[in-house]
Amino acid sequence: MAMASKILRSGYRRNCRIYIQTVFQSAFRSISPEPSIISHHYSHRTSSSRSLFGIAFDIDGVLLRGSKPIEGAPEALSQLYENAQPRVPFVFLTNGGGVLESKKAFELSQLLGVVVSETQVLLGHTPFRKLVNSYGGVRTLAVGKGEPASVLSGYGFQDVVSLDEYAFEHDDIDPLKQYKTWAPIRTAYSSQQREKKIGAVFVVSDPIDWGQDIQVICDVLRSGGEPENESGPQPPLFFAADDFLYQSLFPIARFGMGAFRLALESIFTRLTGNPLIYTSFGKPQASVYKDAERTLQHLASEIIFKDIKFPSPDNLKEGLNTTYMIGDNPYTDICGARAAGAPWYSILVRTGCFKGKENDKCFPAGCRQCTRSSRIYIAARRCMLNFFSTSILSL
């Protein structure tokens, strides 16, 4: 190890060794490791291989249930840090959202007791940033809980209106509004604003008032962006995610954005006779995993080169050998990791949506564990311990 400390990546490998010893050994010493499921997968690697890895954590059902941390999660995550800085590259890869990445990073820091940077947070609507050049100048309708309009405005969209605000612009568009005891603060709108047609619809986060939201979105889509018209070409429609279920505080998984999309699609098709045209982002889309992989590689470069003057930390050209997706939903987390292929390796836990005794039949993970809430990283330990101890500690 003395010789290894002289080479460029010795600090990173030393951090990996510390990580394994603390998280996988000390935290779960009472659980004996079973034969490595992935030892065969890496049997082709030699002692000279550069074993760089990253981790992508889902949030709901893996680290949190609602706003409550799953028992043991904050303590385990703290082992990934040294002097308040990550010593292993990892990201939070979630289909959730409704706020900007900076705000979500602050929330996670408060809930999990670790310092989370904006760079580490990849939300379902994060890919919407790439659509600013195409739709940043048109009036966009922002749908969902939290602060959907602020999210799009923060990404650079110039003319954004939330669905609640839009409903106030158009009197009587929601026939049940008089029966609703809740209501957002109403803003004064000019007739010019009301006359501007919607050029694109973005479902940023889980909608709250499905009845109103489906009614208004159908009105906008069938009319070409002007609800007073009978018909018109459908404006572009984007969903931040398409997961049917997600895990909250309630013991049984709740409907997610994918369920809302199915309801909207059924009603729109029945209403117009036309198929709903839309684009979904979020897991399990392959592009989301590619973005996460690039982010993890950048974070790994920062860890390796943080004490060295290096022209570009992104010059870690060989990339990550392995990227672990730790999730609770086979249909999003695991399906996406499997479809993304190398270097992704999936770990399925039972602290959220998945509660089966065996591996999922449709989208089996590389590793599936009966993870108790207080020992959420048994899966990570059992799957990665042998590989890291042989491939990293021997370097």
One Martini backbone bead per residue (centre of mass of N, CA, C, O) as a GRO file, in nm:
protein
  395
    1MET     BB    1   0.053   0.065  -0.013
    2ALA     BB    2   0.297   0.255  -0.031
    3MET     BB    3   0.310   0.256  -0.341
    4ALA     BB    4   0.016   0.340  -0.400
    5SER     BB    5   0.044   0.632  -0.265
    6LYS     BB    6   0.216   0.748  -0.523
    7ILE     BB    7  -0.020   0.747  -0.686
    8LEU     BB    8  -0.287   0.920  -0.804
    9ARG     BB    9  -0.523   0.697  -0.684
   10SER     BB   10  -0.474   0.636  -0.381
   11GLY     BB   11  -0.685   0.807  -0.231
   12TYR     BB   12  -0.932   0.669  -0.350
   13ARG     BB   13  -0.864   0.376  -0.257
   14ARG     BB   14  -0.851   0.442   0.040
   15ASN     BB   15  -1.145   0.533   0.062
   16CYS     BB   16  -1.265   0.264  -0.024
   17ARG     BB   17  -1.152   0.102   0.213
   18ILE     BB   18  -1.288   0.264   0.437
   19TYR     BB   19  -1.574   0.219   0.341
   20ILE     BB   20  -1.581  -0.084   0.370
   21GLN     BB   21  -1.499  -0.105   0.672
   22THR     BB   22  -1.733   0.073   0.785
   23VAL     BB   23  -1.999   0.002   0.635
   24PHE     BB   24  -1.966  -0.321   0.574
   25GLN     BB   25  -1.841  -0.406   0.858
   26SER     BB   26  -1.919  -0.239   1.112
   27ALA     BB   27  -2.233  -0.197   1.061
   28PHE     BB   28  -2.246  -0.537   0.967
   29ARG     BB   29  -2.103  -0.763   1.151
   30SER     BB   30  -2.355  -0.966   1.213
   31ILE     BB   31  -2.325  -1.018   0.899
   32SER     BB   32  -2.265  -1.263   0.689
   33PRO     BB   33  -2.121  -1.327   0.405
   34GLU     BB   34  -2.190  -1.409   0.093
   35PRO     BB   35  -2.140  -1.506  -0.194
   36SER     BB   36  -2.050  -1.346  -0.460
   37ILE     BB   37  -2.244  -1.235  -0.724
   38ILE     BB   38  -1.999  -1.055  -0.879
   39SER     BB   39  -1.731  -1.214  -0.919
   40HIS     BB   40  -1.778  -1.314  -1.209
   41HIS     BB   41  -1.816  -1.034  -1.344
   42TYR     BB   42  -1.494  -0.966  -1.239
   43SER     BB   43  -1.287  -1.200  -1.329
   44HIS     BB   44  -1.126  -1.030  -1.562
   45ARG     BB   45  -0.980  -0.880  -1.351
   46THR     BB   46  -0.697  -0.723  -1.253
   47SER     BB   47  -0.468  -0.583  -1.034
   48SER     BB   48  -0.434  -0.334  -1.256
   49SER     BB   49  -0.701  -0.238  -1.229
   50ARG     BB   50  -0.927   0.027  -1.236
   51SER     BB   51  -1.138   0.068  -0.945
   52LEU     BB   52  -1.401   0.254  -1.029
   53PHE     BB   53  -1.676   0.397  -0.840
   54GLY     BB   54  -2.039   0.429  -0.807
   55ILE     BB   55  -2.340   0.586  -0.658
   56ALA     BB   56  -2.702   0.534  -0.678
   57PHE     BB   57  -2.967   0.687  -0.506
   58ASP     BB   58  -3.249   0.647  -0.403
   59ILE     BB   59  -3.502   0.781  -0.195
   60ASP     BB   60  -3.775   0.663  -0.201
   61GLY     BB   61  -3.744   0.370   0.000
   62VAL     BB   62  -3.421   0.409   0.085
   63LEU     BB   63  -3.391   0.685   0.273
   64LEU     BB   64  -3.701   0.762   0.254
   65ARG     BB   65  -4.022   0.843   0.423
   66GLY     BB   66  -4.090   1.101   0.312
   67SER     BB   67  -3.950   1.296   0.585
   68LYS     BB   68  -3.830   1.014   0.684
   69PRO     BB   69  -3.579   0.843   0.783
   70ILE     BB   70  -3.434   0.560   0.746
   71GLU     BB   71  -3.309   0.346   0.940
   72GLY     BB   72  -2.951   0.414   0.908
   73ALA     BB   73  -2.900   0.614   0.673
   74PRO     BB   74  -2.737   0.854   0.798
   75GLU     BB   75  -2.502   0.679   0.908
   76ALA     BB   76  -2.413   0.560   0.638
   77LEU     BB   77  -2.364   0.827   0.480
   78SER     BB   78  -2.142   0.942   0.673
   79GLN     BB   79  -1.921   0.730   0.562
   80LEU     BB   80  -1.883   0.904   0.280
   81TYR     BB   81  -1.724   1.101   0.470
   82GLU     BB   82  -1.464   1.373   0.490
   83ASN     BB   83  -1.475   1.664   0.611
   84ALA     BB   84  -1.762   1.709   0.457
   85GLN     BB   85  -1.652   1.517   0.224
   86PRO     BB   86  -1.664   1.324  -0.030
   87ARG     BB   87  -1.503   0.985  -0.080
   88VAL     BB   88  -1.750   0.899  -0.258
   89PRO     BB   89  -1.919   0.871  -0.544
   90PHE     BB   90  -2.251   1.025  -0.528
   91VAL     BB   91  -2.608   1.002  -0.592
   92PHE     BB   92  -2.936   1.139  -0.636
   93LEU     BB   93  -3.181   0.923  -0.798
   94THR     BB   94  -3.487   1.074  -0.891
   95ASN     BB   95  -3.843   1.123  -0.967
   96GLY     BB   96  -3.856   1.351  -0.806
   97GLY     BB   97  -3.982   1.689  -0.694
   98GLY     BB   98  -4.069   2.058  -0.724
   99VAL     BB   99  -3.771   2.154  -0.700
  100LEU     BB  100  -3.481   2.265  -0.687
  101GLU     BB  101  -3.175   2.126  -0.648
  102SER     BB  102  -3.080   2.317  -0.421
  103LYS     BB  103  -3.323   2.266  -0.231
  104LYS     BB  104  -3.297   1.959  -0.213
  105ALA     BB  105  -3.015   1.956  -0.092
  106PHE     BB  106  -3.097   2.097   0.169
  107GLU     BB  107  -3.308   1.894   0.262
  108LEU     BB  108  -3.118   1.647   0.275
  109SER     BB  109  -2.921   1.764   0.476
  110GLN     BB  110  -3.129   1.788   0.707
  111LEU     BB  111  -3.236   1.484   0.711
  112LEU     BB  112  -2.931   1.328   0.688
  113GLY     BB  113  -2.669   1.492   0.803
  114VAL     BB  114  -2.546   1.598   0.528
  115VAL     BB  115  -2.354   1.716   0.264
  116VAL     BB  116  -2.532   1.849  -0.012
  117SER     BB  117  -2.509   1.891  -0.344
  118GLU     BB  118  -2.643   1.992  -0.636
  119THR     BB  119  -2.484   1.785  -0.815
  120GLN     BB  120  -2.610   1.522  -0.655
  121VAL     BB  121  -2.891   1.615  -0.784
  122LEU     BB  122  -3.137   1.403  -0.955
  123LEU     BB  123  -3.419   1.479  -1.109
  124GLY     BB  124  -3.683   1.428  -1.305
  125HIS     BB  125  -3.659   1.746  -1.423
  126THR     BB  126  -3.362   1.801  -1.507
  127PRO     BB  127  -3.389   1.755  -1.830
  128PHE     BB  128  -3.544   2.028  -1.892
  129ARG     BB  129  -3.296   2.205  -1.950
  130LYS     BB  130  -3.268   2.099  -2.256
  131LEU     BB  131  -3.552   2.265  -2.348
  132VAL     BB  132  -3.502   2.572  -2.362
  133ASN     BB  133  -3.429   2.621  -2.663
  134SER     BB  134  -3.726   2.525  -2.760
  135TYR     BB  135  -3.927   2.656  -2.495
  136GLY     BB  136  -3.834   2.931  -2.354
  137GLY     BB  137  -4.034   3.139  -2.538
  138VAL     BB  138  -4.283   2.999  -2.446
  139ARG     BB  139  -4.575   2.923  -2.310
  140THR     BB  140  -4.584   2.755  -1.996
  141LEU     BB  141  -4.714   2.469  -1.832
  142ALA     BB  142  -4.714   2.407  -1.480
  143VAL     BB  143  -4.711   2.090  -1.309
  144GLY     BB  144  -4.762   2.046  -0.959
  145LYS     BB  145  -4.599   2.020  -0.692
  146GLY     BB  146  -4.483   2.284  -0.526
  147GLU     BB  147  -4.254   2.463  -0.773
  148PRO     BB  148  -4.292   2.446  -1.096
  149ALA     BB  149  -4.247   2.736  -1.203
  150SER     BB  150  -3.971   2.786  -1.063
  151VAL     BB  151  -3.819   2.564  -1.202
  152LEU     BB  152  -3.845   2.664  -1.497
  153SER     BB  153  -3.732   2.945  -1.444
  154GLY     BB  154  -3.454   2.839  -1.335
  155TYR     BB  155  -3.385   2.708  -1.628
  156GLY     BB  156  -3.503   2.959  -1.845
  157PHE     BB  157  -3.791   3.007  -1.860
  158GLN     BB  158  -3.983   3.296  -1.949
  159ASP     BB  159  -4.304   3.173  -1.969
  160VAL     BB  160  -4.463   3.093  -1.668
  161VAL     BB  161  -4.744   2.880  -1.563
  162SER     BB  162  -4.942   2.764  -1.345
  163LEU     BB  163  -5.223   2.586  -1.318
  164ASP     BB  164  -5.360   2.752  -1.098
  165GLU     BB  165  -5.324   3.024  -1.240
  166TYR     BB  166  -5.467   2.946  -1.503
  167ALA     BB  167  -5.743   2.895  -1.375
  168PHE     BB  168  -5.776   3.199  -1.294
  169GLU     BB  169  -5.766   3.319  -1.582
  170HIS     BB  170  -6.009   3.099  -1.625
  171ASP     BB  171  -6.317   3.112  -1.592
  172ASP     BB  172  -6.475   2.807  -1.514
  173ILE     BB  173  -6.278   2.568  -1.588
  174ASP     BB  174  -6.347   2.491  -1.284
  175PRO     BB  175  -6.652   2.369  -1.162
  176LEU     BB  176  -6.526   2.298  -0.849
  177LYS     BB  177  -6.400   2.548  -0.705
  178GLN     BB  178  -6.627   2.624  -0.490
  179TYR     BB  179  -6.556   2.343  -0.314
  180LYS     BB  180  -6.275   2.459  -0.245
  181THR     BB  181  -6.084   2.543   0.039
  182TRP     BB  182  -5.850   2.561  -0.141
  183ALA     BB  183  -5.603   2.820  -0.241
  184PRO     BB  184  -5.423   3.012  -0.414
  185ILE     BB  185  -5.278   3.292  -0.478
  186ARG     BB  186  -5.406   3.559  -0.638
  187THR     BB  187  -5.341   3.701  -0.952
  188ALA     BB  188  -5.309   3.960  -1.155
  189TYR     BB  189  -5.443   3.968  -1.488
  190SER     BB  190  -5.412   4.019  -1.806
  191SER     BB  191  -5.553   3.993  -2.112
  192GLN     BB  192  -5.288   3.920  -2.253
  193GLN     BB  193  -5.229   3.667  -2.089
  194ARG     BB  194  -5.494   3.508  -2.154
  195GLU     BB  195  -5.436   3.510  -2.478
  196LYS     BB  196  -5.206   3.332  -2.440
  197LYS     BB  197  -5.073   3.058  -2.558
  198ILE     BB  198  -4.989   2.734  -2.520
  199GLY     BB  199  -4.675   2.568  -2.608
  200ALA     BB  200  -4.636   2.396  -2.328
  201VAL     BB  201  -4.629   2.094  -2.121
  202PHE     BB  202  -4.529   2.050  -1.768
  203VAL     BB  203  -4.474   1.772  -1.563
  204VAL     BB  204  -4.288   1.810  -1.276
  205SER     BB  205  -4.498   1.682  -1.070
  206ASP     BB  206  -4.715   1.569  -0.863
  207PRO     BB  207  -5.030   1.597  -0.873
  208ILE     BB  208  -5.305   1.705  -0.672
  209ASP     BB  209  -5.554   1.795  -0.871
  210TRP     BB  210  -5.678   1.586  -1.087
  211GLY     BB  211  -5.940   1.708  -1.189
  212GLN     BB  212  -5.834   1.985  -1.276
  213ASP     BB  213  -5.579   1.898  -1.437
  214ILE     BB  214  -5.718   1.726  -1.654
  215GLN     BB  215  -5.909   1.938  -1.760
  216VAL     BB  216  -5.699   2.158  -1.842
  217ILE     BB  217  -5.511   1.987  -2.017
  218CYS     BB  218  -5.724   1.901  -2.220
  219ASP     BB  219  -5.797   2.184  -2.312
  220VAL     BB  220  -5.515   2.257  -2.418
  221LEU     BB  221  -5.459   2.012  -2.613
  222ARG     BB  222  -5.726   2.019  -2.798
  223SER     BB  223  -5.683   2.356  -2.870
  224GLY     BB  224  -5.379   2.455  -2.907
  225GLY     BB  225  -5.366   2.642  -2.622
  226GLU     BB  226  -5.693   2.732  -2.646
  227PRO     BB  227  -5.967   2.662  -2.462
  228GLU     BB  228  -6.192   2.820  -2.635
  229ASN     BB  229  -6.134   2.617  -2.832
  230GLU     BB  230  -6.216   2.319  -2.984
  231SER     BB  231  -5.950   2.299  -3.174
  232GLY     BB  232  -5.608   2.160  -3.212
  233PRO     BB  233  -5.290   2.133  -3.196
  234GLN     BB  234  -5.087   1.962  -3.001
  235PRO     BB  235  -4.901   2.029  -2.756
  236PRO     BB  236  -4.638   1.974  -2.591
  237LEU     BB  237  -4.563   1.687  -2.370
  238PHE     BB  238  -4.422   1.660  -2.032
  239PHE     BB  239  -4.259   1.420  -1.823
  240ALA     BB  240  -4.056   1.360  -1.546
  241ALA     BB  241  -4.222   1.088  -1.514
  242ASP     BB  242  -4.346   0.710  -1.497
  243ASP     BB  243  -4.427   0.616  -1.220
  244PHE     BB  244  -4.680   0.435  -1.072
  245LEU     BB  245  -4.506   0.394  -0.806
  246TYR     BB  246  -4.453   0.492  -0.455
  247GLN     BB  247  -4.285   0.555  -0.150
  248SER     BB  248  -4.418   0.628   0.157
  249LEU     BB  249  -4.545   0.629   0.471
  250PHE     BB  250  -4.723   0.442   0.363
  251PRO     BB  251  -4.712   0.097   0.342
  252ILE     BB  252  -4.842   0.151   0.068
  253ALA     BB  253  -4.808   0.225  -0.234
  254ARG     BB  254  -4.827   0.504  -0.442
  255PHE     BB  255  -4.929   0.708  -0.673
  256GLY     BB  256  -4.788   0.830  -0.959
  257MET     BB  257  -4.725   0.986  -1.255
  258GLY     BB  258  -4.808   0.739  -1.426
  259ALA     BB  259  -5.102   0.735  -1.331
  260PHE     BB  260  -5.177   1.013  -1.434
  261ARG     BB  261  -5.113   0.958  -1.730
  262LEU     BB  262  -5.324   0.735  -1.770
  263ALA     BB  263  -5.570   0.908  -1.705
  264LEU     BB  264  -5.523   1.126  -1.918
  265GLU     BB  265  -5.511   0.940  -2.166
  266SER     BB  266  -5.793   0.818  -2.146
  267ILE     BB  267  -5.955   1.086  -2.158
  268PHE     BB  268  -5.837   1.211  -2.415
  269THR     BB  269  -5.912   0.979  -2.607
  270ARG     BB  270  -6.217   0.985  -2.548
  271LEU     BB  271  -6.258   1.289  -2.628
  272THR     BB  272  -6.091   1.288  -2.929
  273GLY     BB  273  -5.971   1.006  -3.064
  274ASN     BB  274  -5.675   1.056  -2.974
  275PRO     BB  275  -5.361   1.026  -2.912
  276LEU     BB  276  -5.129   1.073  -2.676
  277ILE     BB  277  -4.867   1.308  -2.687
  278TYR     BB  278  -4.547   1.218  -2.539
  279THR     BB  279  -4.280   1.280  -2.288
  280SER     BB  280  -4.058   1.086  -2.091
  281PHE     BB  281  -3.884   1.087  -1.798
  282GLY     BB  282  -3.680   0.934  -1.612
  283LYS     BB  283  -3.711   0.657  -1.462
  284PRO     BB  284  -3.585   0.420  -1.708
  285GLN     BB  285  -3.424   0.610  -1.872
  286ALA     BB  286  -3.121   0.603  -2.026
  287SER     BB  287  -3.041   0.908  -2.012
  288VAL     BB  288  -3.036   0.927  -1.702
  289TYR     BB  289  -2.793   0.732  -1.662
  290LYS     BB  290  -2.591   0.890  -1.829
  291ASP     BB  291  -2.598   1.145  -1.657
  292ALA     BB  292  -2.513   1.007  -1.392
  293GLU     BB  293  -2.243   0.899  -1.493
  294ARG     BB  294  -2.116   1.175  -1.553
  295THR     BB  295  -2.141   1.285  -1.268
  296LEU     BB  296  -1.973   1.063  -1.125
  297GLN     BB  297  -1.714   1.112  -1.282
  298HIS     BB  298  -1.676   1.402  -1.187
  299LEU     BB  299  -1.666   1.338  -0.882
  300ALA     BB  300  -1.424   1.147  -0.899
  301SER     BB  301  -1.228   1.357  -1.007
  302GLU     BB  302  -1.243   1.548  -0.762
  303ILE     BB  303  -1.135   1.345  -0.556
  304ILE     BB  304  -0.863   1.278  -0.693
  305PHE     BB  305  -0.787   1.608  -0.776
  306LYS     BB  306  -0.819   1.811  -0.528
  307ASP     BB  307  -0.480   1.824  -0.462
  308ILE     BB  308  -0.447   1.882  -0.779
  309LYS     BB  309  -0.313   2.030  -1.052
  310PHE     BB  310  -0.565   2.024  -1.301
  311PRO     BB  311  -0.704   2.110  -1.593
  312SER     BB  312  -0.926   1.855  -1.585
  313PRO     BB  313  -1.145   1.658  -1.404
  314ASP     BB  314  -1.263   1.512  -1.681
  315ASN     BB  315  -0.983   1.333  -1.739
  316LEU     BB  316  -1.132   1.054  -1.674
  317LYS     BB  317  -1.128   0.844  -1.931
  318GLU     BB  318  -1.197   0.546  -1.820
  319GLY     BB  319  -1.387   0.561  -1.602
  320LEU     BB  320  -1.627   0.362  -1.471
  321ASN     BB  321  -1.659   0.033  -1.382
  322THR     BB  322  -1.884   0.095  -1.152
  323THR     BB  323  -2.249   0.131  -1.108
  324TYR     BB  324  -2.469   0.174  -0.838
  325MET     BB  325  -2.811   0.078  -0.807
  326ILE     BB  326  -3.021   0.187  -0.539
  327GLY     BB  327  -3.342   0.027  -0.508
  328ASP     BB  328  -3.723  -0.032  -0.483
  329ASN     BB  329  -3.789  -0.033  -0.809
  330PRO     BB  330  -3.808  -0.243  -1.075
  331TYR     BB  331  -3.955  -0.040  -1.297
  332THR     BB  332  -3.707   0.171  -1.261
  333ASP     BB  333  -3.431   0.122  -1.128
  334ILE     BB  334  -3.374  -0.166  -1.253
  335CYS     BB  335  -3.458  -0.137  -1.545
  336GLY     BB  336  -3.262   0.096  -1.611
  337ALA     BB  337  -2.993  -0.045  -1.536
  338ARG     BB  338  -3.023  -0.279  -1.733
  339ALA     BB  339  -3.052  -0.105  -1.996
  340ALA     BB  340  -2.779   0.055  -1.967
  341GLY     BB  341  -2.564  -0.114  -1.858
  342ALA     BB  342  -2.260  -0.069  -1.878
  343PRO     BB  343  -2.165  -0.006  -1.540
  344TRP     BB  344  -2.430  -0.122  -1.436
  345TYR     BB  345  -2.560  -0.212  -1.099
  346SER     BB  346  -2.815  -0.382  -0.928
  347ILE     BB  347  -3.003  -0.293  -0.620
  348LEU     BB  348  -3.253  -0.454  -0.422
  349VAL     BB  349  -3.486  -0.332  -0.194
  350ARG     BB  350  -3.734  -0.366   0.102
  351THR     BB  351  -3.812  -0.045   0.196
  352GLY     BB  352  -4.044  -0.026  -0.028
  353CYS     BB  353  -4.206  -0.135  -0.291
  354PHE     BB  354  -4.042  -0.383  -0.247
  355LYS     BB  355  -4.158  -0.723  -0.090
  356GLY     BB  356  -4.033  -0.964  -0.192
  357LYS     BB  357  -3.871  -1.275  -0.146
  358GLU     BB  358  -3.791  -1.250  -0.432
  359ASN     BB  359  -3.700  -1.179  -0.716
  360ASP     BB  360  -3.782  -1.012  -0.973
  361LYS     BB  361  -3.927  -1.128  -1.267
  362CYS     BB  362  -3.910  -0.889  -1.473
  363PHE     BB  363  -3.668  -0.714  -1.292
  364PRO     BB  364  -3.392  -0.835  -1.208
  365ALA     BB  365  -3.150  -0.807  -0.996
  366GLY     BB  366  -2.825  -0.852  -0.917
  367CYS     BB  367  -2.938  -0.772  -0.622
  368ARG     BB  368  -3.128  -0.931  -0.353
  369GLN     BB  369  -3.272  -0.812  -0.043
  370CYS     BB  370  -3.382  -0.850   0.300
  371THR     BB  371  -3.424  -0.545   0.397
  372ARG     BB  372  -3.396  -0.383   0.675
  373SER     BB  373  -3.438  -0.067   0.787
  374SER     BB  374  -3.171  -0.085   0.982
  375ARG     BB  375  -3.030  -0.250   0.705
  376ILE     BB  376  -2.998  -0.121   0.405
  377TYR     BB  377  -2.675  -0.215   0.339
  378ILE     BB  378  -2.659  -0.520   0.293
  379ALA     BB  379  -2.664  -0.532  -0.009
  380ALA     BB  380  -2.404  -0.376  -0.058
  381ARG     BB  381  -2.219  -0.556   0.101
  382ARG     BB  382  -2.270  -0.836  -0.039
  383CYS     BB  383  -2.203  -0.734  -0.336
  384MET     BB  384  -1.913  -0.555  -0.277
  385LEU     BB  385  -1.700  -0.671  -0.082
  386ASN     BB  386  -1.532  -0.869  -0.253
  387PHE     BB  387  -1.454  -0.680  -0.481
  388PHE     BB  388  -1.313  -0.455  -0.317
  389SER     BB  389  -1.110  -0.634  -0.155
  390THR     BB  390  -0.968  -0.741  -0.430
  391SER     BB  391  -0.962  -0.484  -0.637
  392ILE     BB  392  -0.860  -0.253  -0.425
  393LEU     BB  393  -0.678  -0.357  -0.184
  394SER     BB  394  -0.454  -0.481  -0.392
  395LEU     BB  395  -0.338  -0.201  -0.526
   0.00000   0.00000   0.00000
